[in-house]
């Protein structure tokens, strides 16, 4: 699990609901008659709910468009040194040739030894 930065809105809502639950638990044990405080808590929860919705809507917006990068001119392919085209063609033919066939051409004596065994 990747660590992530603390979400302040989620943390504040968690703390608020924890305080409400603690208030409820304390009110079960201690009998305090404070009706105006109930309205204050309800109003505070509504305000925090609206703030949470605004934060969610704000974070859901797509990021501002990035400026398009300036197009670089296409780089010219580098042509190696002062080799003539015939030399390039022979190198390409050599690279495309099958290695086993080239070995047989360069070492014909190994074929004769193999048939003698």
C-alpha positions as a Markdown table, in Angstrom:
| # | Residue | x | y | z |
|---|---|---|---|---|
| 1 | Unk | 0.0 | 0.0 | 0.0 |
| 2 | Unk | 1.4 | 3.3 | -1.0 |
| 3 | Unk | 1.6 | 6.1 | 1.6 |
| 4 | Unk | -0.3 | 9.1 | 0.6 |
| 5 | Unk | -0.7 | 12.7 | 1.9 |
| 6 | Unk | -3.2 | 13.4 | 4.7 |
| 7 | Unk | -6.6 | 14.4 | 3.4 |
| 8 | Unk | -7.7 | 17.3 | 5.7 |
| 9 | Unk | -11.4 | 17.1 | 4.8 |
| 10 | Unk | -11.6 | 13.4 | 5.6 |
| 11 | Unk | -9.7 | 13.8 | 8.8 |
| 12 | Unk | -11.9 | 16.7 | 10.0 |
| 13 | Unk | -15.1 | 14.8 | 9.2 |
| 14 | Unk | -13.7 | 11.7 | 11.0 |
| 15 | Unk | -12.9 | 13.8 | 14.1 |
| 16 | Unk | -16.3 | 15.5 | 14.0 |
| 17 | Unk | -18.2 | 12.2 | 13.9 |
| 18 | Unk | -15.9 | 10.8 | 16.6 |
| 19 | Unk | -16.8 | 13.8 | 18.8 |
| 20 | Unk | -20.5 | 13.2 | 18.0 |
| 21 | Unk | -20.2 | 9.6 | 19.0 |
| 22 | Unk | -18.4 | 10.5 | 22.2 |
| 23 | Unk | -21.0 | 13.2 | 23.0 |
| 24 | Unk | -23.7 | 10.6 | 22.5 |
| 25 | Unk | -21.9 | 8.1 | 24.8 |
| 26 | Unk | -21.4 | 10.7 | 27.5 |
| 27 | Unk | -25.0 | 11.9 | 27.2 |
| 28 | Unk | -26.1 | 8.3 | 28.0 |
| 29 | Unk | -24.2 | 8.5 | 31.3 |
| 30 | Unk | -24.6 | 12.1 | 32.2 |
| 31 | Unk | -28.0 | 13.8 | 31.9 |
| 32 | Unk | -27.5 | 17.4 | 30.5 |
| 33 | Unk | -30.4 | 19.3 | 29.1 |
| 34 | Unk | -28.9 | 21.5 | 26.4 |
| 35 | Unk | -31.4 | 21.7 | 23.5 |
| 36 | Unk | -29.8 | 24.7 | 21.8 |
| 37 | Unk | -26.5 | 22.8 | 21.6 |
| 38 | Unk | -28.2 | 20.2 | 19.4 |
| 39 | Unk | -29.2 | 22.8 | 16.9 |
| 40 | Unk | -25.6 | 24.1 | 16.9 |
| 41 | Unk | -24.1 | 20.7 | 16.3 |
| 42 | Unk | -26.6 | 20.0 | 13.5 |
| 43 | Unk | -25.8 | 23.4 | 11.8 |
| 44 | Unk | -22.1 | 22.7 | 12.1 |
| 45 | Unk | -22.5 | 19.2 | 10.5 |
| 46 | Unk | -24.4 | 20.8 | 7.6 |
| 47 | Unk | -21.7 | 23.4 | 7.1 |
| 48 | Unk | -19.0 | 20.8 | 7.2 |
| 49 | Unk | -21.0 | 18.7 | 4.7 |
| 50 | Unk | -21.3 | 21.6 | 2.3 |
| 51 | Unk | -17.6 | 22.3 | 2.6 |
| 52 | Unk | -16.9 | 18.6 | 1.9 |
| 53 | Unk | -19.1 | 18.7 | -1.2 |
| 54 | Unk | -17.3 | 21.8 | -2.5 |
| 55 | Unk | -13.9 | 20.2 | -1.9 |
| 56 | Unk | -15.0 | 17.0 | -3.7 |
| 57 | Unk | -16.3 | 19.0 | -6.6 |
| 58 | Unk | -13.2 | 21.1 | -6.8 |
| 59 | Unk | -10.9 | 18.1 | -6.8 |
| 60 | Unk | -12.9 | 16.4 | -9.5 |
| 61 | Unk | -12.2 | 19.2 | -12.0 |
| 62 | Unk | -9.7 | 18.3 | -14.7 |
| 63 | Unk | -6.4 | 20.0 | -14.3 |
| 64 | Unk | -5.7 | 23.1 | -16.3 |
| 65 | Unk | -4.5 | 22.3 | -19.8 |
| 66 | Unk | -0.7 | 22.2 | -20.1 |
| 67 | Unk | 0.8 | 24.4 | -22.9 |
| 68 | Unk | 1.7 | 22.3 | -25.9 |
| 69 | Unk | 5.4 | 21.6 | -26.2 |
| 70 | Unk | 7.2 | 23.4 | -29.0 |
| 71 | Unk | 7.8 | 21.0 | -31.9 |
| 72 | Unk | 11.4 | 20.3 | -32.5 |
| 73 | Unk | 12.5 | 20.0 | -36.1 |
| 74 | Unk | 13.0 | 16.4 | -37.1 |
| 75 | Unk | 16.6 | 15.4 | -36.7 |
| 76 | Unk | 18.4 | 14.3 | -39.9 |
| 77 | Unk | 19.6 | 10.7 | -39.7 |
| 78 | Unk | 23.3 | 10.6 | -39.3 |
| 79 | Unk | 25.1 | 9.1 | -42.2 |
| 80 | Unk | 28.3 | 7.4 | -41.1 |
| 81 | Unk | 31.7 | 8.7 | -42.3 |
| 82 | Unk | 33.2 | 8.7 | -45.7 |
| 83 | Unk | 32.3 | 5.2 | -46.8 |
| 84 | Unk | 31.2 | 4.8 | -50.4 |
| 85 | Unk | 27.8 | 3.3 | -51.1 |
| 86 | Unk | 29.3 | 0.1 | -52.3 |
| 87 | Unk | 30.9 | -0.5 | -49.0 |
| 88 | Unk | 27.6 | 0.2 | -47.2 |
| 89 | Unk | 25.9 | -2.3 | -49.4 |
| 90 | Unk | 28.5 | -5.0 | -48.7 |
| 91 | Unk | 28.2 | -4.5 | -45.0 |
| 92 | Unk | 24.4 | -4.8 | -45.2 |
| 93 | Unk | 24.7 | -8.0 | -47.3 |
| 94 | Unk | 27.1 | -9.4 | -44.7 |
| 95 | Unk | 24.8 | -8.6 | -41.8 |
| 96 | Unk | 21.8 | -10.2 | -43.6 |
| 97 | Unk | 23.6 | -13.3 | -44.6 |
| 98 | Unk | 22.9 | -16.4 | -42.4 |
| 99 | Unk | 25.8 | -16.9 | -39.9 |
| 100 | Unk | 26.1 | -20.7 | -40.5 |
| 101 | Unk | 26.3 | -20.3 | -44.3 |
| 102 | Unk | 29.0 | -17.6 | -43.8 |
| 103 | Unk | 31.0 | -19.9 | -41.5 |
| 104 | Unk | 30.8 | -22.8 | -44.1 |
| 105 | Unk | 32.1 | -20.4 | -46.8 |
| 106 | Unk | 35.0 | -19.2 | -44.6 |
| 107 | Unk | 35.9 | -22.6 | -43.2 |
| 108 | Unk | 35.3 | -25.3 | -45.8 |
| 109 | Unk | 37.8 | -27.7 | -44.2 |
| 110 | Unk | 35.5 | -28.2 | -41.1 |
| 111 | Unk | 32.9 | -29.8 | -43.3 |
| 112 | Unk | 35.4 | -32.4 | -44.6 |
| 113 | Unk | 36.5 | -33.2 | -41.0 |
| 114 | Unk | 32.9 | -33.7 | -40.0 |
| 115 | Unk | 32.2 | -36.2 | -42.8 |
| 116 | Unk | 35.3 | -38.2 | -42.0 |
| 117 | Unk | 34.3 | -39.0 | -38.4 |
